[in-house]
């Protein structure tokens, strides 16, 4: 929350009180001056030696005893005038300080009434500004904590709602087909096997949801999740993952291609989590890259700190309005919801969290030719990658969406 500082604008009543205080203080000072002047005149009239010594001191201080500029009355007036101005300044300064404190107290009461989006905007001098800054920091921290708590509660509600929705659909089918079998409402053994197959497929879909949900919860649980890193030879890992999908590619009439711009690159990462993330991207390309014939897995060493892993497919383009939401939990592009993909909507959210806990970030781009998901990973564990300016803008949009 940004605070636009400004000086305190006094009300009409506060200005009148300052002027009144100045006038009364001036009158009081004049009375004190008169009494002091009268008392000293009486004293020095009976002690001329002290009076003459003071006059000589003033002359030597001002004119070096060459010209007699100093007189008792002049010296007294100059000395008392300086003291009077100092006293008047201190008096008005303290009065103004009390007015500032009253404004701060009113703002504190305003914040305490529930207006937590407000910060005290005044620019003050000295320790008062430190107090105001401390209050504003405290308010910002409270707002941040409340916002995180609200987001957590909202996330829990969304999680329950989405899980309930995604469980209800296959569960309804399972119960329906098992009910048909229970009531012997099938006309042939072939139809019986069909009912069993559908129920089995829907049960697997529920298991996939449960597995993804457990994986996502484990990764996002800060207390549970402790990243165990190992040395990984990335070219071998990418080639192995690509080989594991050969059978599925053949069944779907597709090809998978793997290439890197390095031969022997060792990084610090969690092999199981990283493999899960890359597998999810490939599985996502198989399910939603409608019309595609090729999937590309590419590894690029950007510099001594960063590795990029790209998973691309030449299938159907992701709509522009969906690009900033693809890493959201349970989010699926609307066109894919109407297809029998069996997706849980957690695959890419898991990818995002895996890369995030490794200190990297994700990006996505989609055109009529290629849809590309890019994982930006630090080569050494413990380092944190920062997106470039363009990527940072996209990353902020993704973070806001999440």
C-alpha positions as CSV (number, residue, x, y, z in Angstrom):
1,X,0.0,0.0,0.0
2,X,1.5,3.3,-1.1
3,X,1.1,6.4,1.1
4,X,1.1,9.9,-0.4
5,X,2.6,12.0,2.3
6,X,1.4,15.5,2.9
7,X,1.6,18.2,5.6
8,X,-1.3,18.5,8.1
9,X,-3.9,20.9,6.9
10,X,-5.1,22.9,9.9
11,X,-8.8,23.5,10.4
12,X,-10.2,27.0,11.0
13,X,-10.6,26.2,14.7
14,X,-7.0,25.0,15.0
15,X,-5.7,28.1,13.3
16,X,-7.7,30.4,15.7
17,X,-6.3,28.4,18.6
18,X,-2.7,28.9,17.4
19,X,-3.2,32.6,16.9
20,X,-4.9,33.0,20.3
21,X,-2.0,31.1,21.9
22,X,0.5,33.3,20.1
23,X,-1.2,36.5,21.3
24,X,-1.7,35.3,24.9
25,X,1.9,34.1,25.0
26,X,3.2,37.4,23.6
27,X,1.2,39.4,26.2
28,X,2.5,37.1,29.0
29,X,6.1,37.6,27.8
30,X,5.7,41.4,27.6
31,X,4.4,41.4,31.2
32,X,7.4,39.3,32.3
33,X,9.8,41.6,30.4
34,X,8.3,44.7,32.1
35,X,8.6,43.1,35.5
36,X,12.2,42.0,34.9
37,X,13.2,45.3,33.4
38,X,11.7,47.2,36.4
39,X,13.4,44.8,38.9
40,X,16.8,45.2,37.3
41,X,16.5,49.0,37.0
42,X,15.8,49.1,40.7
43,X,18.7,46.7,41.5
44,X,21.3,48.4,39.3
45,X,20.3,51.9,40.4
46,X,21.5,50.9,43.8
47,X,24.6,49.0,42.4
48,X,26.1,51.2,39.7
49,X,29.4,49.2,39.6
50,X,27.5,46.2,38.2
51,X,25.7,48.4,35.7
52,X,28.9,50.0,34.4
53,X,30.6,46.7,34.2
54,X,27.8,45.3,32.0
55,X,27.9,48.4,29.7
56,X,31.6,48.1,29.3
57,X,31.3,44.4,28.5
58,X,28.7,45.1,25.8
59,X,30.8,47.9,24.2
60,X,33.8,45.6,24.0
61,X,31.8,42.8,22.6
62,X,30.1,44.9,19.9
63,X,32.4,47.8,19.1
64,X,35.7,46.9,20.7
65,X,35.5,49.9,23.1
66,X,36.1,52.3,20.2
67,X,32.5,53.5,20.0
68,X,30.0,53.6,22.8
69,X,27.1,51.8,21.2
70,X,25.9,49.8,24.1
71,X,23.6,51.1,26.7
72,X,21.9,49.3,29.5
73,X,18.5,49.6,27.9
74,X,19.7,48.4,24.4
75,X,21.5,45.4,25.9
76,X,18.5,44.4,27.9
77,X,16.1,44.8,24.9
78,X,18.4,42.7,22.6
79,X,18.9,40.0,25.2
80,X,15.2,39.8,26.2
81,X,14.0,39.9,22.6
82,X,16.1,36.9,21.6
83,X,14.8,35.0,24.7
84,X,11.3,36.1,23.9
85,X,11.4,34.8,20.3
86,X,12.8,31.5,21.5
87,X,10.1,31.1,24.2
88,X,7.4,32.0,21.7
89,X,8.7,29.6,19.1
90,X,8.9,26.7,21.6
91,X,5.3,27.5,22.8
92,X,3.8,27.5,19.3
93,X,5.9,24.5,18.2
94,X,4.5,22.5,21.2
95,X,1.0,23.6,20.4
96,X,1.4,22.6,16.7
97,X,2.8,19.3,17.9
98,X,-0.3,18.6,20.0
99,X,-2.5,19.4,17.0
100,X,-0.5,16.9,15.0
101,X,-0.9,14.3,17.7
102,X,-4.7,14.9,17.7
103,X,-4.8,14.3,13.9
104,X,-2.8,11.1,14.3
105,X,-5.1,9.9,17.1
106,X,-8.2,10.7,15.0
107,X,-6.7,8.7,12.1
108,X,-5.9,5.8,14.5
109,X,-9.5,5.7,15.6
110,X,-10.6,5.8,12.0
111,X,-8.4,2.8,11.2
112,X,-9.5,1.0,14.4
113,X,-13.1,1.3,13.2
114,X,-12.3,-1.1,10.4
115,X,-10.9,1.1,7.7
116,X,-7.8,-1.0,7.2
117,X,-7.1,0.2,3.7
118,X,-6.2,3.7,5.1
119,X,-2.7,4.8,6.1
120,X,-1.7,7.9,7.9
121,X,-0.5,10.3,5.2
122,X,1.2,13.0,7.1
123,X,4.8,14.1,6.7
124,X,6.1,15.1,10.1
125,X,9.4,16.0,11.6
126,X,11.5,14.0,14.1
127,X,10.3,11.1,16.0
128,X,6.7,11.7,15.2
129,X,7.4,10.6,11.6
130,X,9.0,7.4,12.9
131,X,5.8,6.7,14.9
132,X,3.6,7.3,11.8
133,X,5.8,5.1,9.6
134,X,5.7,2.4,12.2
135,X,1.9,2.6,12.4
136,X,1.6,2.4,8.6
137,X,3.9,-0.6,8.5
138,X,1.9,-2.3,11.2
139,X,-1.4,-1.6,9.3
140,X,0.1,-2.9,6.1
141,X,1.3,-6.0,7.7
142,X,-2.1,-6.6,9.3
143,X,-3.8,-6.0,5.9
144,X,-1.4,-8.5,4.3
145,X,-2.1,-11.1,6.9
146,X,-5.8,-10.6,6.6
147,X,-5.6,-10.8,2.9
148,X,-3.6,-14.0,3.0
149,X,-6.1,-15.5,5.5
150,X,-9.0,-14.5,3.3
151,X,-7.3,-16.0,0.2
152,X,-6.6,-19.2,2.2
153,X,-10.3,-19.4,3.2
154,X,-11.4,-18.6,-0.4
155,X,-9.0,-21.3,-1.7
156,X,-10.3,-23.8,0.7
157,X,-13.9,-23.1,-0.4
158,X,-12.9,-23.3,-4.1
159,X,-11.0,-26.5,-3.4
160,X,-14.0,-28.1,-1.7
161,X,-16.3,-26.9,-4.4
162,X,-14.1,-28.1,-7.3
163,X,-13.3,-31.4,-5.7
164,X,-17.0,-32.0,-5.0
165,X,-17.9,-31.2,-8.6
166,X,-15.1,-33.4,-10.1
167,X,-15.9,-36.3,-7.8
168,X,-19.7,-36.1,-8.2
169,X,-19.6,-36.6,-12.0
170,X,-17.7,-39.9,-12.2
171,X,-19.2,-41.1,-9.0
172,X,-22.7,-40.6,-10.5
173,X,-21.7,-42.6,-13.5
174,X,-20.2,-45.4,-11.4
175,X,-23.3,-45.6,-9.2
176,X,-25.6,-45.5,-12.3
177,X,-23.8,-48.3,-14.2
178,X,-23.4,-50.5,-11.1
179,X,-27.1,-50.0,-10.4
180,X,-27.9,-51.2,-13.9
181,X,-25.7,-54.3,-13.3
182,X,-27.2,-54.8,-9.8
183,X,-30.7,-54.7,-11.2
184,X,-29.7,-56.9,-14.2
185,X,-30.7,-54.2,-16.6
186,X,-28.4,-55.4,-19.4
187,X,-29.4,-57.4,-22.4
188,X,-26.2,-59.2,-23.2
189,X,-22.8,-60.1,-21.8
190,X,-21.3,-57.6,-24.2
191,X,-23.4,-54.8,-22.7
192,X,-22.5,-56.0,-19.2
193,X,-18.8,-55.7,-20.0
194,X,-19.5,-52.3,-21.4
195,X,-21.1,-51.1,-18.1
196,X,-18.2,-52.6,-16.1
197,X,-15.7,-50.9,-18.4
198,X,-17.4,-47.5,-18.0
199,X,-17.6,-47.9,-14.2
200,X,-13.9,-48.9,-14.1
201,X,-12.9,-45.9,-16.3
202,X,-14.7,-43.5,-14.0
203,X,-13.2,-45.1,-10.9
204,X,-9.7,-44.6,-12.5
205,X,-10.7,-41.0,-13.2
206,X,-11.6,-40.5,-9.5
207,X,-8.3,-42.1,-8.5
208,X,-6.4,-39.8,-10.8
209,X,-8.1,-36.8,-9.1
210,X,-7.3,-38.2,-5.7
211,X,-3.6,-38.7,-6.7
212,X,-3.3,-35.2,-8.2
213,X,-5.1,-33.7,-5.2
214,X,-2.7,-35.4,-2.8
215,X,0.3,-34.4,-4.8
216,X,-0.8,-30.8,-5.0
217,X,-1.6,-30.6,-1.3
218,X,1.8,-32.1,-0.5
219,X,3.7,-29.7,-2.7
220,X,1.9,-26.6,-1.4
221,X,2.1,-27.6,2.3
222,X,5.1,-25.6,3.6
223,X,5.3,-27.6,6.8
224,X,5.2,-30.9,5.0
225,X,7.2,-30.1,1.9
226,X,10.9,-30.2,2.4
227,X,12.7,-30.3,-1.0
228,X,15.2,-33.1,-1.2
229,X,17.6,-32.3,-4.0
230,X,20.0,-34.6,-5.9
231,X,22.4,-34.2,-8.7
232,X,20.5,-34.8,-12.0
233,X,22.0,-35.2,-15.5
234,X,19.4,-33.4,-17.5
235,X,20.0,-34.7,-21.0
236,X,19.6,-38.3,-19.8
237,X,16.5,-37.4,-17.8
238,X,14.8,-35.6,-20.7
239,X,15.6,-38.5,-23.1
240,X,14.3,-41.1,-20.6
241,X,11.0,-39.2,-20.1
242,X,10.5,-38.9,-23.8
243,X,11.2,-42.6,-24.3
244,X,8.5,-43.5,-21.6
245,X,5.8,-41.9,-23.8
246,X,6.8,-43.7,-27.1
247,X,3.9,-46.3,-26.7
248,X,1.3,-43.6,-26.1
249,X,2.6,-41.6,-29.0
250,X,2.3,-44.6,-31.4
251,X,-1.2,-45.3,-30.3
252,X,-2.2,-41.7,-30.9
253,X,-0.3,-41.4,-34.2
254,X,2.0,-38.8,-32.8
255,X,5.8,-38.3,-32.4
256,X,7.8,-37.0,-29.5
257,X,11.1,-35.2,-30.2
258,X,13.8,-34.5,-27.6
259,X,16.9,-32.2,-28.0
260,X,19.2,-30.1,-25.8
261,X,22.0,-27.6,-26.4
262,X,24.2,-29.4,-23.8
263,X,25.6,-32.9,-23.4
264,X,26.4,-33.1,-19.7
265,X,24.6,-30.6,-17.6
266,X,24.2,-31.5,-13.9
267,X,21.6,-29.5,-11.8
268,X,20.4,-29.7,-8.2
269,X,16.8,-30.6,-8.0
270,X,14.2,-33.1,-6.7
271,X,14.2,-35.8,-9.5
272,X,10.7,-37.1,-8.6
273,X,9.1,-33.7,-8.4
274,X,10.8,-32.4,-11.6
275,X,9.9,-35.6,-13.5
276,X,6.3,-35.2,-12.4
277,X,6.2,-31.6,-13.7
278,X,7.6,-32.6,-17.1
279,X,5.3,-35.6,-17.3
280,X,2.3,-33.4,-16.5
281,X,3.2,-31.0,-19.3
282,X,3.5,-33.9,-21.8
283,X,0.3,-35.5,-20.6
284,X,-1.4,-32.1,-20.9
285,X,-0.1,-31.8,-24.5
286,X,-1.5,-35.3,-25.3
287,X,-4.9,-34.5,-23.8
288,X,-5.5,-31.0,-25.0
289,X,-3.3,-30.5,-28.0
290,X,-6.2,-31.5,-30.3
291,X,-5.1,-32.1,-33.9
292,X,-1.4,-32.1,-33.0
293,X,1.1,-34.6,-34.5
294,X,4.3,-33.6,-32.6
295,X,5.4,-33.0,-29.1
296,X,8.8,-31.4,-28.5
297,X,10.9,-31.6,-25.3
298,X,13.8,-29.1,-25.4
299,X,16.5,-28.3,-22.9
300,X,18.5,-25.0,-23.1
301,X,21.2,-23.8,-20.9
302,X,20.6,-20.1,-20.8
303,X,23.7,-19.2,-18.7
304,X,25.6,-20.5,-15.7
305,X,22.6,-20.0,-13.5
306,X,19.5,-20.9,-15.6
307,X,18.1,-23.9,-17.4
308,X,15.0,-23.7,-19.6
309,X,12.9,-26.8,-20.3
310,X,10.4,-26.3,-23.1
311,X,7.5,-28.7,-23.8
312,X,5.7,-27.7,-27.0
313,X,3.0,-29.2,-29.2
314,X,1.5,-28.3,-32.6
315,X,-2.1,-28.8,-31.6
316,X,-5.0,-26.5,-31.0
317,X,-4.1,-23.0,-29.8
318,X,-4.9,-21.9,-26.2
319,X,-7.2,-18.9,-26.3
320,X,-5.6,-15.6,-25.3
321,X,-8.0,-15.1,-22.4
322,X,-7.0,-18.5,-20.9
323,X,-3.2,-18.1,-21.0
324,X,-3.0,-16.3,-17.7
325,X,-5.2,-18.9,-16.0
326,X,-3.7,-22.2,-17.2
327,X,-1.7,-22.7,-14.0
328,X,-4.7,-22.1,-11.7
329,X,-6.0,-25.0,-9.7
330,X,-8.9,-26.9,-11.4
331,X,-8.8,-24.5,-14.4
332,X,-9.5,-26.0,-17.8
333,X,-10.0,-24.2,-21.0
334,X,-13.7,-24.1,-21.7
335,X,-13.4,-25.9,-25.1
336,X,-11.6,-28.8,-23.3
337,X,-14.3,-29.2,-20.6
338,X,-16.7,-30.4,-23.2
339,X,-14.3,-33.2,-24.4
340,X,-13.8,-36.5,-22.7
341,X,-10.2,-35.7,-21.6
342,X,-10.7,-36.9,-18.1
343,X,-8.4,-34.1,-16.8
344,X,-8.5,-33.0,-13.1
345,X,-7.4,-29.4,-13.7
346,X,-4.5,-29.9,-11.2
347,X,-1.8,-31.0,-13.6
348,X,-0.5,-27.5,-14.5
349,X,-1.0,-26.2,-11.0
350,X,1.3,-29.0,-9.8
351,X,3.9,-27.9,-12.4
352,X,3.7,-24.3,-11.3
353,X,4.2,-25.2,-7.6
354,X,7.1,-27.7,-8.4
355,X,9.0,-25.0,-10.3
356,X,8.2,-22.4,-7.7
357,X,9.7,-24.4,-4.8
358,X,12.8,-25.0,-6.9
359,X,13.3,-21.2,-7.1
360,X,12.2,-20.9,-10.7
361,X,9.1,-19.7,-12.6
362,X,6.8,-20.8,-15.5
363,X,5.7,-19.1,-18.7
364,X,3.4,-20.1,-21.5
365,X,2.9,-18.9,-25.1
366,X,0.5,-20.2,-27.7
367,X,0.1,-19.5,-31.4
368,X,-1.5,-21.2,-34.4
369,X,1.8,-23.1,-34.9
370,X,2.9,-24.1,-31.4
371,X,1.9,-24.0,-27.8
372,X,4.9,-23.9,-25.5
373,X,5.2,-24.2,-21.8
374,X,8.6,-23.1,-20.5
375,X,10.1,-24.1,-17.1
376,X,12.8,-21.7,-15.9
377,X,14.9,-23.5,-13.4
378,X,18.0,-22.5,-11.4
379,X,21.0,-24.9,-12.0
380,X,22.2,-24.6,-8.4
381,X,19.8,-25.3,-5.5
382,X,19.1,-22.3,-3.3
383,X,19.3,-19.7,-6.1
384,X,16.2,-17.7,-7.1
385,X,15.6,-16.8,-10.7
386,X,14.1,-13.4,-11.6
387,X,12.1,-13.0,-14.8
388,X,13.1,-10.5,-17.4
389,X,11.0,-7.3,-17.7
390,X,8.7,-8.7,-20.3
391,X,8.4,-12.1,-18.5
392,X,8.0,-10.3,-15.2
393,X,4.9,-8.6,-16.4
394,X,3.5,-11.9,-17.6
395,X,4.5,-13.5,-14.3
396,X,2.7,-10.8,-12.3
397,X,-0.5,-11.4,-14.3
398,X,-0.2,-15.2,-13.6
399,X,0.4,-14.5,-9.9
400,X,-2.6,-12.1,-9.7
401,X,-4.7,-14.7,-11.5
402,X,-3.7,-17.4,-8.9
